[in-house]
Amino acid sequence: MDTGNIYALYQMGLLYQYEDLHDSSIYVLNRAIKIKTHGNMLVDYPQVTNELSKSSNKYDIESDEIIYRQGVNFYYKRNLELSKNYFDYCINNKYLLEKAYLYRGAISVELNDIKKACEDFLKAKDYGNVDAQNYIGKYCHWVMGDVSKEWVEAQYRTWYWYNRIID
C-alpha cells in the first residue's frame, strides 16, 4: 500500500472500522491526518484540476471526514473524551451535524450530563437525524425545563407511529 496515498489510507481505515477493528482504523487514519497536517493546520487539496494541481489531488479526502471517522472509532473504543473532541471539531466545522450532535449527545449521556445530551439530541433532530427522536424520548423528558413531558411523549408517539406505518 502506498503510505502517502490519503485515499488508500482512508479506504483502509473505513474497512477496519466496518470490521470493528478500531485500533487498526485509528492507526491508518492517523497516518492520513499526519500527511494532511502542515504546521498546525490540516490541509485539504482541491480536487479541481488546473495547471497548479497535482494529479494526486483528485484522490484527497476531506479532513473533516477523517476527523469524523476518528470520532466514531474512539467512541467505540470507549475513549469518550477524545471522541467528544473529534465531534466538537466536526460541529465547529459544520460537518455532518446531524450525526456529530447525535454522537456527542450519546457521549454526554455516558458522562452523566443529560441536559447537555438532550441539547445535542434536539440539535441532531433539527438537522434531520430521525434516530435522535429515540434518544429524546428516552432521556430528555425529565431534564428539559423548556419542554414539557407531554410534548416529548407526543413527539415520540408521532415518531413511533410514523415509523410503524413505514415498516
N, C-alpha and C positions, 0 to 999 in steps of 0.2 A: 504494500500500500504506500502511495506517495504521502509522506508525512507532512508535506506542505500544501496538500490539496484540501482546502477547507470543506468543499462539498463532500469529498470522500469521508473526511473525519466526521462531519455532521451525519451522514447516512449511517456510518458505523455506530455512532452514538445513539441514533434512533433505534437501530436494530437491537443493540444491547438493552436499551430502555424497554422496548416492547417485550423482550425476553426476561424482564425483571433482573437483569444483570447491571444494577445501578452503579456499582463500583467501577465497572468497565466503561459504562457510559460516561460517568463523571470524568474519568481519566482521558478518554478520547475527546470529549467536548472541551475539557480544559486545554488540550493541545490546540484545538481550533481557536479558542479565546486567546491563547498566547500568541498565535500567528497574527490575529487581528488587532493585537494591542501594540500601539506605538506611543511610547511615553506613558502617560496616564489615560490615554484615550483608546476606545475601541473604534476601529475604522471599518466602515462598510465601503466596498468598492463598487462603483457604478457598473451596472450591467449593460448600459448603453455603449455600443461600440463606436468609437471615434479614433482619430489619429493618436490621441494621448493614452488610450486604454490598452491594457494588456489582454491577450486572448484568455488568460486565466480569470479575468474579472467576471465573465459570464457564469462562472461556477461558484461565485461568492454566495454566502448565506448571511442574512441579516444578523447582526449582533444580538438584537432583541430576541430573535427566535432561539438562538443558542442559550442565552441567559434564561429564557423561559424554560427550556428543556432542563437546564441545570436546577432550576427551582423545583421542577417535578421530581427529578432524581433525588435531591436532598430531602424532599417531603417523604418519599417512600423509604429513604434510608433513616428516617426519623430524626434528622438533623433539622429541627423545626426553625431554630433561629436563623440559620444560614439560608434555609429555604425561603423564609419570610423576607430576608434581604433581597433575594433574587426576584421575588414577586413585587416587592416595593420598587425595584428598578423598572420592572415591566410597567407598573402602574404610573410611575413618574414619566415614563416614555410613551404612555398611552398605547401600549402594546397588549393585544388580546385581553382587554379589560374585563370582559365577561368571565374569562377563565382565571385570570390573575386574582380578581377580587374573590372568587369562589374559593380558590386555594388558600388565600390569605385568611379568609373567614374561617375555613376549616382549621387552619393553624391556630387562630385565636381561640377557637373552641378548646383545642387540646391544651392551650396555655391558660385556660380558665378565664379568658377575657371575653365573656359572652356578649357584652354590649358592643365591643369593637367587632366581634364576629358578625353580629346582626347588621351593623352598619355596612359591612362588606358584602354580606349576602343580599341586602337590599340593592346595593350598587350593582352587583353581579346581575340581579334580576332586571334592573333598569337598563343594563347593557345587552339584555336579550338572553341571558342564561336561564333556560327553563328549569334546570336542576336546582337552581337557587331556592325555588319555592319549597322544596322538600326541607331544606335547612331552616328556612324562615319558619315554617310550620312547626318544626321540631324544637328550635331553640329560642325563637325570638318573642313569642307572645308573653313571656314572663319578664322581659327586660326592657322592651321598647316603651318608654314613657309617652311618646307621641303617637303610638299606635295601640289601639285597644285590642284586647284578647279576641273580642268578637270579630274585629276587622281581619286579623291574621287568620282566624279559623275560617272566615268566609272566603278569603283568598285561597286557602288550602283546599277547601271544598270545591271551589271553582276549578282549580288546577287538577284535583283528583278526578272529578267527573269529566273534564275535558280530555284527560289522558285515557280514561277508561273508554270513552267513545271512540277515540282514535285507534286504540288497540283492538 
